[in-house]
Structure formats: C-alpha cells, structure tokens
C-alpha cells in the first residue's frame, strides 16, 4: 500500500467518475459473486481496503478484493492438501481452511467496458499470481441500475505472470525512477489485445476475448 497526494474529493466528481457511485455498483456486483461462491461451499474473505469513508489522503491498495477459502473440516491437519504447499492455510473455529483463489470484482454499467481495466491493476494482480499457487482472476459483470439487474453478463479472466513483470512493478512503484513504455504491455502480456490512455491519465488495457471464461471454468479450476 502506498499513500498518494490524491484526495477523496478528487474522485467524487458529479459527472463521470464518482467514487461513491463506483462503490455502489461494486457492492452489488460483489454481493452477487459472493452469493454464487457461498452456494458451492467456499468462504469469501474481504481482502481489499474499502476507501469510501476515508476523509484523508487515498492510498494505492494493491490487494485484490476477495480471497476464497475452503473449509477442510478435521481438527487434524489434512493429509490431502494440493501438491504445492505454497497455498496458504490456517486453523480457526475448529477446522483448517485452505486458500483456493484470489479474485478482484469489476462492476461495469456498460458492455463497452467489459474486459477493460487499469494497467496498474493488471501488474499488481500478476504479482499475486506469481506469489500464490492458486487461480487468480478478475470477475467482470454488468450492473444495470435502471432495470435492477446484475449478472446478465459474466466474464472471468485468469491472470498469470507475464514477461518483464518486475520492470512494470518497478515502474508503478513511486519510490523508483524506473520508466517503462505502457504500450509495450500488448507485446509483453499475451492476454492483452490493446491499450489506451483514459482521460484521467491512467493507462487502460483490454483483454483478448479468447481468455474470457465463465463459471464452469471457476468450478473446474478453483474447486
């Protein structure tokens, strides 16, 4: 995490980028995703930091929204762990829990923004994918407040480490002077099909649709 000089009011714009409005859409999408996950027996841990009530400087939070845990039951450490023990586990409430996945929720109000997000986020998520031996993915869904619907369109995109990831991490670390050309991400990450600068100055990437997955992928790969 890193403190910035940006104030919350900088994002509370009444026209195109309201922090509170974005959180409202996000809450709906996240609740929908949690509901589907809970139905298949996984526990969702709120991992990212909620900044909507902060009246001081904002921070860059590189965590993803949720960590998904599977209850393993027995009071004895299970002998059927995955082959890799790099997976996090912990003992609580009379049973062991095993980390199964990390996910970030992206709520969109327009189909045109499905599969698009800030390059900085991709870099941070790819680093988590390198640290954890569990599926790491971004979940996109449409939240239509006019028709009061959510989940009509769902896209899950697995995140993997990519070429020159360390250079991108250094670039986005404000304590260094390392510079990288943001357009290079199209060549360095095969999941990215295009990139552009948004009017707030952030570099935005668009995922190649061939990497779009659905909840069948989630069940097969996370469970």
N, C-alpha and C positions, 0 to 999 in steps of 0.2 A: 504494500500500500504506500501511497505517496501523496503528500499534501500538495495542493496547487494554489495558484493565486486566483482561481475562479471562484466566484461567489454563487450561492444558490440562485440569487435573483437573476444572474446572467442566463440561467436556463428557464426561468419562469416567465417566458415570453408569451404574450397572449395570442400571437399569430401562429408560428409554425413549429415551435419547439418548447412546449410547456413541460417542465419536469413533472408536475403533479398529474397532468393528463397522461404522460407516458407511464407513470407508475400505475395509474388506474387501469390502463389496458393490460399492463404486465401482470397485475394481480389477478385479473380474470383469466388470462392465459395460463398462468402458473397454477391456479386453483384447478383448472380443467386437467392439466397434465398430472398434478398430484393425485387427483381422483382416479385417473386411469392406472397410475402406478400402484396406488394403495390396493386396488382391486386384485392385483396379481401378487400381493403379499410383501411388497418392498416398503421400507420406511424412508421417507424423504426428510433429509436434514437441511435446514436453511443455512447455506454456507456463505453466500454473498452478503454484503453490507447494505442495509436499507438507509439511503441518504435523504429521504424526502423531508424528514423533520429536522435536518441539520441547519442551524442558522449561522454557522461559522463557515470556514473555508471547506470546499468539497475536497474529496480525496479520490485518487485513481485506485480503484479496487480491482486487483487482477484475479480475484476469485470468481468461480462460476456460481450460478445461483444455487444449485442443489447438489448434494451428494446422496446417492441411493444406497441403502444398506439392506442386507438380507439377514433376518434373524435365523440363527443356526440352532437354537434350542438348548441343547445339553449344557450342564454346568461344567463338564469336562471339555477341554479344547478339542474341537472336532478333528478327526483324522482324515476327513475328505475335503480338505482345502484344495483350491486350484494348485497346479504345479508350481506356479510362481508365488512365493511368499512376500513379494513386494506389495501385494494387496494389503491395505490397511485393515486391521481388525481390532475390536475392543470388546471388553466384557462389561455388561451393565444389565441391571434388572434381572439377574438370574440366568443370563444367557449370553452367548457370543454373538457378535454381529460382524458381518463380512461386507466390506465395501464392494459394490458391484458396478458403479458407474458415476460419472460426473456429467452434469448437463446444465446448459445455460438456456433460458427461455427467452425467445424473441417474439413479442407480440406485434403484429402488423395490422394496420387498419386498411391497407391497400394491397391488392395482389401484386402490384408492380414492385413492392419492396420485399417480397418473399425471396429468401436466399441471399439477402444482402446485409452486410454489417460492417462495422469499422475494422480496418486492418489491424489496429492495435489489439482488438479483442481476439482476432484470429491468432495473433502471435502469442498472446498470453495463454490461450486455450491449448495451442500446440505444445507449449511448455508443460502444461499439466498432463497432456497425453504422453509426454516423454517421461514424466516423473512417476505416473501411475500405470500399472499393468492391468487396467480395466478400460472398457469402452468410454470414450469421451466424445460428446456430441452436442450439437446445437439443435434446439427444437424451435421451429417456426410454426406459427399458426395465425389465422386471421381472426381478429376480434371485431365484429360488426356491432357497434353500439346502437345503430339505427334499427336493425332487425333483431337485436338482442340475441345474437348467435355467436358461438365460439366453437372452433374445432371442425368447421366445414372443410377446411384445407389444412393438412398437417404434413410437415416436412421435417425429417430428422437427417442431419448431416454429420457423419462421423468425422472427427478431427484427428489428424495424425501429424507428427513432427515432419518438417519439410527442410529442403536444402537451405543452408545459411540461416537457420533459425537463431543461432547465437548472435549473429550480426544484427538481425531485426530486434532481438531483445535488448541489445546494447543501444540501438538507435532510439528505442522508446524509453530507455532509462535516462531520465533528465539529469542524472549526475555525470553523464559522459558526453563527450563531444562527437561521438561516432555518428556518421551520417550514412544513410542508405537511400537509394532511389526507390520510392514507394511503388513505382510502376513495375519494378523488377519482380514483384510478387507473382505476376502472371507466369513468369518463367520458373520461379523457384518453388511454387506450390501447384501441383497438378490439379488440385481441387478448385482453383480459382480460374475463372474464364475471362474476367475483365475487372478493371478498377477505375475509379474516378474520384475527384475531389468534390466533396459536398460543400454547400455554401457556408457551413460553419467551420470550414478549413480542414475537416477530418478526411483522411483517405478511406474510401469505401471499397470493399471487394464484393464481387458477385460470384457465387459458387456455380460450378458446372452442374447442370441438371442431371448428368449421369451419376452423380453422387447422392442424389436425393433418395432417401429411404423412408419407409413407413413403420407403423407399429409392429408389423410382422418381423421386421429386422430387429427391433428392440427386443422382442420376446426371444428370438433366436440367439442374439448375441449378448444380451445383458443377463438373461436367465440361464 
